[in-house]
Amino acid sequence: MLLFRWAILLLLLGAAVCFAFYAGTGEVRFRRYGLVTLKWTLIAALAFFAVLVAERLA
């Protein structure tokens, strides 16, 4: 569980850094990196909550 929490936190931090670089430079590649990182963050969060629900049901 702690691994999922750290992964989600680090992915969110990485997405924030990418969006900050995009805001600072205006380069589209940083926005794309941020969106991809955000997508994987949401996938990791959904997996985390699925594990929590599965533990509650079992």
TASULZI-V572519 format. One line per field, one symbol per residue. ss: DSSP state (h for helix, s for strand, l for the rest). burial: I if it has 16 or more other C-alpha atoms within 10 Angstrom, else O. A space follows every 10 residues. Layout:
ss = ???
burial = ???
This chain:
ss = lhhhhhhhhh hhhhhhhhhh hhhhhllhhh hhhhhhhhhh hhhhhhhhhh hhhhhhhl
burial = OOOOOOOIOO IIIIIIOIIO IIOOOOOOOI IOIIIOIIOI IOOIIOOIOO OOOOOOOO
